[in-house]
Amino acid sequence: MKAINFISLPLLFSMALISCKTNNHTEDYLQKVLGSLAKIESATYTAQAEAWQPGDTTALFTFCELINEYDNPADTTIGASFVSFDCDEPAKFKSGYDGKVRI
């Protein structure tokens, strides 16, 4: 039993060293990704949603929004302002947030 513990202790120690090295590499990569995300000032994307009733085979309703989002460092709640439009009619305003009020 002591021989097994004697062999497993160095094995566990070496595994711990390998995992620490891997974590540093992963941490460096995540810091690089976070730095890249911080450089993004605006984004445009679509959001699609469906509502279903329990047991139904078709959606009760579906909708699509085109969202334009902008970096807003002055806003301490979200950190961004956005406007959303209907995907089918891009001139049709649906909602927005300017950093102070959501409309």
C-alpha positions as CSV (number, residue, x, y, z in Angstrom):
1,M,0.0,0.0,0.0
2,K,2.9,2.4,0.8
3,A,4.5,1.6,-2.5
4,I,1.3,2.7,-4.4
5,N,1.1,5.9,-2.4
6,F,4.8,6.5,-3.0
7,I,4.3,6.1,-6.8
8,S,1.0,8.0,-7.0
9,L,2.4,11.1,-5.1
10,P,4.9,12.1,-7.8
11,L,2.3,11.3,-10.5
12,L,-0.2,13.6,-8.9
13,F,2.4,16.3,-8.4
14,S,3.4,16.2,-12.1
15,M,-0.2,16.3,-13.2
16,A,-0.7,19.4,-11.0
17,L,2.3,21.1,-12.7
18,I,1.0,20.2,-16.2
19,S,-2.5,21.6,-15.3
20,C,-0.9,24.8,-13.9
21,K,1.0,25.3,-17.2
22,T,-2.2,24.6,-19.2
23,N,-4.2,27.1,-17.1
24,N,-1.6,29.8,-17.7
25,H,-1.8,29.2,-21.5
26,T,-5.6,29.2,-21.3
27,E,-5.6,32.4,-19.2
28,D,-3.3,34.1,-21.7
29,Y,-5.6,33.1,-24.5
30,L,-8.7,34.3,-22.6
31,Q,-7.0,37.7,-21.9
32,K,-6.2,38.0,-25.6
33,V,-9.8,37.3,-26.5
34,L,-11.1,39.7,-23.9
35,G,-8.8,42.4,-25.3
36,S,-10.1,41.8,-28.8
37,L,-13.7,42.0,-27.5
38,A,-12.9,45.3,-25.8
39,K,-12.0,46.8,-29.1
40,I,-15.4,46.2,-30.6
41,E,-17.3,49.5,-30.8
42,S,-20.5,48.4,-32.6
43,A,-22.3,45.3,-33.8
44,T,-25.3,44.5,-36.0
45,Y,-27.1,41.2,-35.5
46,T,-30.5,39.5,-35.8
47,A,-32.4,37.9,-33.0
48,Q,-35.1,35.3,-33.8
49,A,-37.6,34.1,-31.2
50,E,-40.5,31.7,-31.2
51,A,-43.3,31.1,-28.6
52,W,-44.8,27.7,-28.1
53,Q,-47.7,26.4,-26.1
54,P,-47.2,23.1,-24.3
55,G,-48.1,20.2,-26.6
56,D,-48.4,22.3,-29.8
57,T,-46.5,21.2,-32.9
58,T,-46.3,24.7,-34.4
59,A,-45.1,27.9,-32.9
60,L,-47.7,30.3,-31.5
61,F,-45.8,33.2,-33.0
62,T,-42.3,34.0,-34.3
63,F,-40.5,37.3,-34.8
64,C,-37.2,38.5,-36.0
65,E,-35.4,41.7,-34.9
66,L,-32.5,43.5,-36.5
67,I,-30.4,45.0,-33.7
68,N,-27.7,47.7,-34.0
69,E,-25.7,48.0,-30.8
70,Y,-23.1,50.7,-30.0
71,D,-20.5,50.9,-27.2
72,N,-21.5,53.5,-24.6
73,P,-18.9,53.8,-21.8
74,A,-21.0,56.5,-20.1
75,D,-23.7,53.9,-19.4
76,T,-22.8,52.0,-16.2
77,T,-25.7,49.6,-16.4
78,I,-25.3,47.8,-19.8
79,G,-22.3,49.7,-21.3
80,A,-24.1,49.9,-24.6
81,S,-26.9,51.6,-26.5
82,F,-29.0,49.8,-29.0
83,V,-31.9,50.2,-31.5
84,S,-33.9,47.3,-32.8
85,F,-36.0,47.1,-36.0
86,D,-38.3,44.6,-37.6
87,C,-36.3,42.2,-39.9
88,D,-39.0,42.3,-42.6
89,E,-39.4,46.1,-42.4
90,P,-36.0,47.6,-41.4
91,A,-37.5,51.1,-41.3
92,K,-40.0,50.0,-38.6
93,F,-38.5,50.9,-35.2
94,K,-39.3,48.4,-32.4
95,S,-37.3,49.5,-29.4
96,G,-34.2,51.3,-28.3
97,Y,-32.0,52.2,-25.3
98,D,-29.8,55.4,-25.3
99,G,-28.0,54.7,-22.0
100,K,-30.7,56.4,-19.9
101,V,-34.1,55.4,-21.1
102,R,-35.5,52.3,-22.9
103,I,-38.2,53.1,-25.4
